[in-house]
């Protein structure tokens, strides 16, 4: 079995994706084909002994679409950028030209000059309207033609029929000396739909941008050691077994293990946890993580597509390549609605001609049927609600990247929180300072001495101690003879005193008795805090407790979710004791601890396999695959760019309570979309019989259509007045 992934160009709606999927699945040898309209991509599992990849491409091309393979990724990117520029230019030109047509018709403005028996105002409406409908809206008509050839219908069919009916009838009425013209109707419809297409096209590059940002994280060169000499080489040329040098502040080029030296490494890209990890000989290191302190030599173990970073890239691509669970409602209904309307219009012409024998009287009722079925309100139903909803969200610090996010977020069963940077602040701080009574020192003196030594260290815990001392204006004393024992603690001399700061194991190794204070240290550790002991001249003088503090509204957010009947889950790379302590503080229902990046995706899938709709909230690069896999990905805006790209919704301020608002906004907006679609079809269903019976002329039909559009827009504007909390 083989899997092929390629991009499909020319798809304009969900029914286009469904058609391509049906065509691919009918090919002998294809086991499973999935076409994703959101990413304009196809993922096909097939037996390469029975069918070739070129046969898959040929089937899509015969279906009237274009194929762009992975080998032409840059061509695809360039084509997407050109398409965006073209659609933007076409949309705003259509709006610019449709505006005077609508103004002239709405206010019945007549100019002084006459031309061929008609006022110049009428000619302006006819020429500009025809250019917008036929020229700028040509993609609708060509799309309708492709659908017709294959015996199908989609939104292009509705748009094309509506605008062409308005244009052709108006041209016929103008030639026949009629007074009721609908050039402005067709022009405005085409302009609004083109504007919607522009917004859709603009958001289409999400998947490729996310993957590109991931790839940019990797180092571009490496310091290769060969025959005692150092040589800078391209990362692509590094082979398994090569010996590499990594200096402080540099990205680690590939996955490997230390063979000489020691350091602290920032692995937050990989684990999502803020604490640097001490590395010594034989420890594993990973590509794109950052060496913070000492230089070291390493041996390459995994390169290229085998690195952990490359696997994360693959996970993101796979998660985004699968189809969204919810299809576009309007396109689904349109596939049924259009053939019915066409049948009614044809029956109307035939019936009236049989009764009257007058072609004029036969065409007018049929035109009224088509005009009342014009998809203006249907076209506005979804985009107006999304525009108002996303506008309200932006003002509330909630950035909704597409309408699909609103659909996905309107009903969620489980919210999965990544711990670091989402429920916590993402950086440690001192929570408690305990002074030992026997040492005859104050808590401030313990903190001041510790900060005086830690000023010489770059470790995040040391920086947290220094920050706290500065906030209390405690000052410092110069330290000398500073030495750092990686992963254990530090030693320095202040005046004539030797100061030791570090873990209880470090102090015990140095011969410092801890006595009953061991229980104090254990109590802090049981509450998910890091305890640091401070000794002077071999005597314990105090204990500092540090923790990655919970965000202020984290507990309230969990409680709100519970009140709404939504289950909460926390996922973290922390050990089980620490994770359990934090979950208990917040009231989290379920905890996944000691989880690696690839396991985060599996945990989300596990919940989905239980029939639950999952929202994932995270901010780290390692969260990107899980954000993409979840039914709804909510990225914290204070996190990394890749998480923001992979998420469906971005919370700019990063507060957990914003998750509640985002879900509420999704529910409100999606409910409004359904209401809009109901009213859009209600006018059609109620008025089509009247039009077919000749009781509704095209002008009244156009008025009813306009009223339906006004009601849809008005209903969408009500979202602004809704409360999200």
Buried (B, 14 or more C-beta within 10 A) or exposed (E): EEEBBBBBBBBBBBBBBBBBBBBBBEBEEBEEBBBBBBBBBBBBEBEEEEBBBEBBBEBBEEBBBBBBBEEBBEEBBEBBEEBBEEBBEBBBBBBEBBBBBBEBBEEEEEEEEEEEEBBBBBBBBBEBBBBBBBEBBEBBBBBBEBBEEEEBBBBBBBBBBBBBBBBBBBBBBBEEEEEEBBBBBBBBBBBBBBBBBBBBBEEBBBBBBBBBBBEEBBBEBBBBBEEEEEEEBEBEEBEBEBBBBBEBEBBBBBBBBBEEBBBBBBBBBBBBBBBBBBBEEEBBBBBBBBBBBBBBBBBBBBBEEEBBBBBBBBBBBBBBBBBBEBBBBBBBBBBEBBBEBBEBBEEBBEBBBEEEEEEEEBBBBBBBBBBBBBBBBBBBBBBBBBBBBBEBBEEBBBBBBBBBBBBBBBBBBBBBBBBBBBBBBBBBBBBBBBBBEEBEBEBBBBBBBBBBBBBBBEBBBBBBBBBBBEEBEBEBBEBEEBEBBBBBBBBBBBEEBBBBBBBBEBBEBBEBEBEEBBEBBEEBBEBBBBBBBBBBEEEBBBBBBBBBBBBEBBBBBBEBBBEEEBBBBBBBBBEEEBBBBBBEBBEBBBBBBEBEBBBBBBBBBEBBEEEBBBBBBBBBBBBBBBBBBBBBBBBBBBBBBBBBBBBBBBBBEBBBBBBBBBBBBBBBBBBBBEBBBEBBBEBBEEBBEBBBEBEBBBBBBBBBBBEBBEBBBEBBBEBEEBEBE
